[in-house]
Amino acid sequence: MDLVRIRASSLGDLFDCGARWKARNIDHIIMPTSGAAQLGTAVHAGTALYDTSRMNNEGLTIDDCVGAVVDTIYHPEEDVDWSEQNQKEAEEIATALHKLYCEKIAPHKTYVAVEAKCDNLEIMDLGIVLTGSTDRVSVNDKGEYGICDLKTGRSAVAADGTVKTAGYAAQLGMYELLGSYSIGKPITAPAEIIGLQVAKTDRGRRVGIAPVIGARQLLLGTDEEEGLLEIAASFIRAGRFPGNPRSQICSPKYCPVYNECRFRK
């Protein structure tokens, strides 16, 4: 049986719209990324450099790492559609969020891995290979390892400090599997989402942390219920990729087969 590769970050997309997932991940039809997504990538780049420096005692300052943020905005590795957000504005917001994270979150975390990559985690009985990277693997005061995932967005953190966690459990379960494989140790602490609120003003920007419990159980299932990973594998093996015209991102901006999609008829 040929193994099918699944990127950890794409699992939610498979269940949201199978046709879009197939176009992106099996047919490999590439679209420009959005300015908002590139802003998030820039924040990831700067904070990863800073956290790696802290982890390895390299002594880089917050400002030293801003260059990684700016470089990601102006020299992206893929095509970016800046029609809804210009680069200058993205630079200002991403730089501010980078500094906010480094000041408010980083000092309280102990990381053992940053951007831990996993290219081939084979699950032979399901016929799949998991790939991707885990933003952070941390260790708490009890010596338990857990994953931390950074999420940027205009609704990432509410005004009362509540971090958006709904809909991310399956993805975080994937990251737990990848993180455990990468560091060679079991992941037993609850997963955490580190939310970074995108806003044009300092007042609107905020950060927060929220736990997500049971992420891996949802992914792997129980004796009574199959997990999402098994369901995903069955879809892929059967070639079942139904479209979802009611998806919130059913749009030519996000879907490479939008114009010819038969499910929209």
Secondary structure, DSSP 8 states (H G I E B T S, - for coil): ---EEEEGGGHHHHHH-HHHHHHHHTS-----EEHHHHHHHHHHHHHHHHHHHHHTT----TGGGHHHHHHHHHS-SS-EE-SSS-HHHHHHHHHHHHHHHHHHTGGG--EEEEEEEEEEEEETTTTEEEEEEEEEEEE-TTS-EEEEEEEEETTSB-TTS-B--TT-HHHHHHHHHHHHHHHTS---S-EEEEEEE--SSTTT--EEEEEETTHHHHHHB-SSSB-HHHHHHHHHHHT-----TTSTT-STTT-TTGGG-GGG-
